[in-house]
Amino acid sequence: MNSTEPRSTRVLLLTVYSIYFFCGMALCFEGAFNPEFKDYFQLSYQQQQYTTFAKNIPFALAVFIGLLIPRLGYKNCLSIAMGLFAVGTLLLVPGLQSGSYGLVLAAFFVIGMGFNFELVAGNPLLSGLGSPQAARAGSTSAMLWVRSPRSSPRSL
């Protein structure tokens, strides 16, 4: 970000970076809670992996979300992403309280949908903000929040 960018662009860029950070942090919790889910619901290893599967299924819908962007807009899609993250997280509470693993899986599916909306809308939005020369660097630095160290680029 340089001082010649309009203030609204800088605010939007920082907002999108914040969304990437918090969504990436939320997705890290899924992996940390998998062993806890296994003990709490008395699951086999295969059943435990259903939470990861439920979170990743929505990636198959990325093309359809991409088709929604021209109608809804990037910012609205990011708002939908945040709403889906909130709904999915709130669904975890009754799922854990009632001991319903199906509800927990549904919650992770909704969280995965939110993550998918965030990626499909956030990446082009980040590329469009600021100067065209810095577009790749802005997208890469935002993605560092949501990728594991194994899959992040070796050099920036």
C-alpha positions in Angstrom: 0.0 0.0 0.0 1.4 3.4 -0.9 0.3 6.8 0.1 -1.1 7.6 -3.4 -3.9 5.0 -3.1 -7.3 6.4 -2.0 -8.3 5.9 1.6 -11.3 3.7 0.6 -9.0 1.3 -1.3 -6.7 1.0 1.7 -9.6 0.4 4.1 -11.0 -2.3 1.7 -7.6 -3.9 1.3 -7.1 -4.1 5.1 -10.7 -5.4 5.5 -10.0 -8.2 3.0 -6.7 -9.0 4.7 -8.5 -9.2 8.0 -11.1 -11.6 6.5 -8.4 -13.8 5.2 -6.7 -13.9 8.5 -9.7 -14.7 10.6 -11.0 -17.3 8.1 -7.6 -19.0 8.0 -7.4 -19.0 11.7 -10.9 -20.6 11.9 -9.9 -23.3 9.5 -6.9 -24.2 11.6 -9.2 -25.0 14.5 -10.9 -27.8 12.5 -7.6 -29.7 12.4 -6.9 -29.1 16.0 -10.4 -30.2 17.1 -10.4 -33.4 15.0 -8.9 -35.6 17.8 -11.3 -34.0 20.3 -14.3 -34.9 18.0 -12.9 -38.4 17.7 -13.0 -38.9 21.5 -16.2 -36.9 22.1 -18.3 -38.7 19.5 -16.3 -42.0 19.8 -15.5 -42.1 16.1 -13.3 -44.3 14.0 -10.4 -42.7 12.1 -12.5 -42.8 8.9 -15.5 -41.1 10.6 -13.2 -38.5 12.1 -12.0 -37.5 8.6 -15.6 -36.7 7.6 -15.2 -33.3 9.2 -12.4 -32.5 6.8 -14.4 -33.9 3.9 -17.5 -31.9 4.9 -15.4 -28.7 5.0 -13.8 -29.4 1.6 -16.8 -30.6 -0.4 -17.9 -27.0 -1.2 -14.8 -26.5 -3.3 -16.7 -28.4 -6.0 -19.2 -25.4 -6.1 -16.5 -22.8 -6.8 -17.6 -22.3 -10.4 -21.2 -21.7 -9.4 -20.1 -19.1 -6.8 -18.0 -17.5 -9.5 -21.1 -17.2 -11.6 -22.8 -15.4 -8.8 -20.2 -12.7 -8.4 -21.2 -10.5 -11.4 -24.8 -10.5 -10.0 -23.9 -9.9 -6.3 -20.6 -8.2 -6.4 -17.3 -8.9 -4.6 -18.2 -7.1 -1.4 -21.6 -8.8 -1.1 -20.0 -12.2 -1.6 -17.5 -11.5 1.1 -20.4 -10.5 3.4 -22.1 -13.8 2.5 -18.9 -15.6 3.4 -18.8 -13.9 6.8 -22.4 -14.8 7.3 -21.8 -18.4 6.4 -18.9 -18.6 8.8 -21.0 -17.2 11.6 -23.9 -19.6 10.9 -21.6 -22.6 10.6 -19.9 -21.7 13.9 -23.2 -21.2 15.6 -24.4 -24.6 14.4 -21.4 -26.2 16.1 -22.9 -25.2 19.5 -26.2 -27.2 19.3 -24.3 -30.0 17.5 -21.9 -30.4 20.3 -24.4 -29.9 23.1 -26.8 -32.5 21.6 -24.0 -34.9 20.6 -25.2 -34.9 17.0 -22.2 -35.6 14.7 -24.5 -35.0 11.7 -25.1 -31.4 12.8 -21.4 -30.9 13.4 -20.8 -32.1 9.8 -23.5 -29.8 8.5 -21.8 -26.9 10.4 -18.4 -27.7 8.8 -20.1 -27.8 5.4 -21.5 -24.3 6.0 -18.1 -23.1 7.2 -16.6 -24.6 4.0 -19.1 -22.8 1.9 -18.1 -19.5 3.6 -14.5 -20.3 3.0 -15.2 -21.0 -0.6 -17.2 -17.7 -1.0 -14.3 -15.9 0.6 -11.7 -17.3 -1.8 -13.7 -17.0 -5.0 -14.6 -13.3 -4.2 -11.5 -12.3 -2.3 -8.8 -13.3 -4.7 -10.0 -11.2 -7.7 -10.9 -8.3 -5.4 -7.4 -8.3 -4.0 -5.9 -8.4 -7.5 -8.0 -5.5 -8.5 -7.0 -3.3 -5.5 -4.0 -1.1 -5.8 -1.5 -1.0 -8.7 -1.5 -3.8 -11.3 2.2 -4.4 -10.5 1.5 -5.2 -6.8 -1.6 -7.4 -7.5 0.3 -10.7 -7.3 2.1 -9.8 -4.2 -1.1 -8.6 -2.5 -2.9 -11.8 -3.2 0.1 -13.9 -2.2 0.6 -12.2 1.1 -3.1 -12.5 1.9 -3.1 -16.2 1.0 -0.2 -16.8 3.5 -2.8 -16.6 6.2 -4.9 -19.5 4.8 -2.3 -21.9 3.4 -0.2 -24.2 5.4 3.5 -23.7 5.4 4.0 -26.8 3.2 1.8 -25.3 0.4 3.0 -21.7 0.6 5.4 -20.4 -2.0 9.1 -20.8 -1.3 10.0 -17.3 -2.4 8.0 -14.1 -2.4 
